[in-house]
């Protein structure tokens, strides 16, 4: 069972919890160029709700995130902190993840567009570092961009995992996925103890949406519900 000290159900159910996000005005957010940023926050809250059993709230937030992301994409929103291609990549993969959380259906177009924009983003910056590559991995995995992932690893000087050693990072998970050529990476999850360490850090550090991003990538070819995928990756009983 994962440590969820950062997830207080009573706080999520308070007036400053998920209800605050659901009451947010799309008009106000659009005027502030904050649609995509707000939608990302909604997804974070949605995952937190899912992890403590507030399933109806999680679904409502994911639906709202979907609507706001569609609007942000349609108007080519430029937030205050805008990174050409990187901002687009994140909102497309957030959209694919939100739709998957709502219906379990795969949004292949948004996933592909997310991968395309991550690649353009990396190509547009002078120096690539490991955090930037880490941000790209789930979308590139979901879009089956093996060659591009290897190229990014070379640029960032990421080393392949050593034979016989545990997979200890997100990079190692991606390397294992590329090497095994497995269609359903979720079958290999028992080997990925790295998530036992990372998931609590993401959840308690306010980045719960990262769990959903990885769950969407790893479980996309399985038939289990998205809620079960998130709980499984976070090492909780669904």
N, C-alpha and C positions, 0 to 999 in steps of 0.2 A: 504494500500500500504506500502510495507516494505521500510525502510530507506536504500537506496543503495549509501550512500555517498562514500563508498569504491569502488564503481563500476563506473568508468569513461569510457563511451563508446569510447570517443576519444582516451583515453590512450590504451584501448584494440585494437583499430584500428591502433595504431601507430606502428612503427618498433620494439618497445620493448614489444608490446602486443602479441596477438595470432599468428601473423606472425613469431615472434621469435621462439615460440614453434614449429610451423609447419616446420620451416627451420632447426630444430635441427637434428643432425646426429646420427643415431642409432649406427654407428660404434664407434664414439667418446664416446657415453654413455656406450656402452658395455665395452670398454677398461677401463672406470672409474668405472665399476660395478654400474652404475647409471641408468639402464633401468627402474626398478620398481619405483624408486624415481622420475624420470623424468615423467613417465606415470601418477603418482599420481598428479604431478603438471599440466600435460595436462588436467586431469579431472577437477581440480580446475578452470583452465581457461575456460574450456568448459562450466561449470555451470555458471560462470560469464557472458560468452557470451550469454548463453541461457536467462539469467535474463534481459539482455538489448536488446534482439531481434536479436542478431547475430547468427541466427540458423544454417546457412551453416558452419560458423566457428566452432560452437559447435560440429556439426556432424563430421567435418574433424578431430578435436582434439580427439574426442572419438574413431574414427577409428584408429588414430595413437596410442593412449593409448592402445587400444586392441592389436595391433601388437607388441608393445614393451613389454607388459605384458606377452604375449604368449612366446616371446623370453626369457624374464627373468625367467619364470617358467621352460622352457625347458632346460635351462643351470644351473638351481638351483643357481641363482645369489646370491652372498654374498656381500652386500654393506658394506661400512665402518661402519655404525651403523646397525648392524645385531642382531636381537633378534630371537633365534630359535623358530620356530612355529609362533611367533607373526608376523614376517616379511612375512612369507608365507600366514598367514591368511589375512593380509591386501592386498597383491597382488591378491589373489584369489577373494576377495570381490570387489576390484577395477575392476578386469576383468569382473565379473558378472555385475557390475554397468555400465561399459563402453559398453558392448554388449547390455544391456537394453536401454541405451541412444541412441544407433545407430539404433536399429531395433524394440525395444519394446518387444523383445523376452526374456524369462526368461532363464538364464543359471543356471539350477538347479545343475549341477555337480560342477561348480565353487563355487556356494553358499554353497553347502554341504561341500566341501573341506575347505572353509573358516571357517565354523562353527567347523569342526573337529580340525583344527589347532588352533583356539582360545581356545578350550577346552584343548588341549595339552599344549598350552602356559600357561594357568592358572594353570594347574596341575604341571607344571615344575618350577614355581617360589615359593619362600618360603612364601612370604606374599602378599596377594592380597589387592589392594586398589580400591576405587571407580572409579578413572579415568580409570583404566585398565578394569573394568567391563563395564563402559560406552562405551569404544571402541568396545567391543564385541557385544553389544546389537543388532544393526541393522542386522548383519549377522545371529545371533542366532534366531532372530525373523523371518527373511526371510527363514531360514532352518527349522522353526517349532520345535525348540529345547526347549520346555517349561520346561522340567525337569531340563535340564542343567542350564537354566537361574535361576530357583529357587535355585539351589545349589550354583551358583555364588553369588546370593544375600545374602544367608545365610553366606557364607564365608566372604563377604565384610561388613556384618552387615547392609545391606540396609533394611530400614523399609518399610513396605507396606503403601500405601496411606490411610489416615483416611477416613472413610465413610462420604460422604457429602462434603468433601473438594475438591477443584480443583486439578487436576493433575498438579503438579508443577515441575516435573523433567522427564528426560528420563527413570529413573527407574520406576516412576509411570505409564508412558505410557506402559512399558513392563508388569508391574503387571496387569494393566487393560486388556491388550491383553490376558494374561494367564487366568485371571478370567472369562472373557466373553466367551472364546472359540469361538470367531468370526472367520470366514474364511477370511472375508474382513475387516481388521482393519480400512481401509480408511473410512468406514461408521461411525466410532466413532470419526473421526478427529475433529468435532466441539467441542468436550469436551477437546481437547488437546491444550489448550491455551498456554501451555509451548512453543510450536514452534513459537508463535508470539514473544516470548522473545529471544529464542535461535537462530532462523534463522538469524536475523540481526547481532548477535554477531559472528556467524560462517562466514557469508558473508563478513562483514567488517573486520574480523580478519584474512582473508586469508585462511579460512577452508571451502570454499563453497562446496567442495566435500562431506562434512558431510550432507548437504541438500540432495544430490543425494543418498547417502547411505541410509538415512532414507526414502526417497521417494520410492526407490526400494523395501524396506522392507514393507512399509505400503500400497503401491498401487499395489503390484505385482499381486493381483487377480482381479483388476479392469480392465476395458477395455479402460481407457483413455490413451492418448499418454504420454510417459515419460516426454516430455516438459511441458505438462499441469500439470502433477503430481508435478514436481519441482516448477512450478509457484504457484500451489495451496498450497503446503507446506510452501512456502516462502511468502504466502499471497499477491501474485500479480495476476493481471488479465492476463490470458494467451494470 
